[in-house]
Amino acid sequence: SHAGVETALSLDATLALLNGERASIIGGAQIYQALLPLCDEVLLTRVHKEFPEAEVFFPDLDSSGDWEIVRESELFFFDELSYRFVDYKRKPAAMPGEDEE
């Protein structure tokens, strides 16, 4: 155990620990799947490289229709990787009776 570090073993325990405070979520796939619906902001590092051996990927927020990009950094390079930081905000939910675009 480290000073200032708290551990939660379930989603309910995690939410109770957060008590509405902002937090960073650093995966795995099951963690993202459980918590992404509760998020209103995603700060993503998009790596521009194919990983054919990878079996699990972060959800595609661009095609979901629920998210919009609010900031995108310049392209950075490290060794043979290129990447950029992309900030997303959840779009406001449509009110009942509003026309969809």
N, C-alpha and C positions, 0 to 999 in steps of 0.2 A: 504494500500500500504506500502511496505517495501523498505528501501533504497537499491538500486542496483537490485531490482526485476522488470522485465518488463513482461507485459502480451500481448499475441497475441491471437486473436480470430479466426484466420483462418490459413490454411497451408501457404498461400502466405505471410501473415503478419509475421508468424514465421520465414520463410526463409529470409525475408527482415531484420528482427531483427538480425538474426545470421550473415548475410553478409559473409558467408563462414567460420565462426569461428566454432571450435569444441564445441559441446554441449552434455549434458546428457539428455536423453529422459526417462521420468518415466511415463509410460503408462497412461493408459487404452488401451484396445484392438484397438479401432478406431485410437488412436494416433500411436500405433505401426504399424498398417496396412498402414497408410498414409505415415509414415516416414521411415520405414525399407527399402523400395526400394532405398532411397537416402543415406543410410548409407554404409560405407565401413568397419566398425568395430562395434562389439557388445561385451560388457563386461557384462556377464551374471552370475547371482547367481543361480546355479541349486540346488534345494531343493529335497532331496531324500525321498519323502513321497507322498503317494497317497492322493488326495483330492476328494473323490467321489461326493461331493456336488458342486464342481467347474464346471462352464459352459463354461468358456473361458480360453484358454491357449495361451502362447507365441508360435509363430510358431516353428516347429521342424527344426532347422537349420542343424542338422546332416543329415537329409534325403533330404534336398532341392537340394544338389549338387552345390549350389552357394557359400557355406561357408566352411572354414577349421578352425580347432582348432589350435591356435598358442601357447596357454598356458592353462594349467589346474592345479589348486592348489591341495594340499593335501585335504583330507576329514576333515571337521570340524564338531563339535558336539555342539548343544545348546539344553538343556533339552532333549526332545525326537526327535529332528530334526537332520538330518545330511545334510550337504550341501558342495558344492565346488564352486570355482570361475572358470569360463571358458571364455577365450577370443577367439573370432572368428574374422577372417579377410575375407572379400569377395574375392573370387578367381578372378583373372583377367579374363575378358571376352575373349572368344576365338575369334581369328581373322577370318574373312571370309575365307573359304577354308581350315582351319586347321581341321585335323582329330580329331574326338571325341574319347576319350578313353573309 
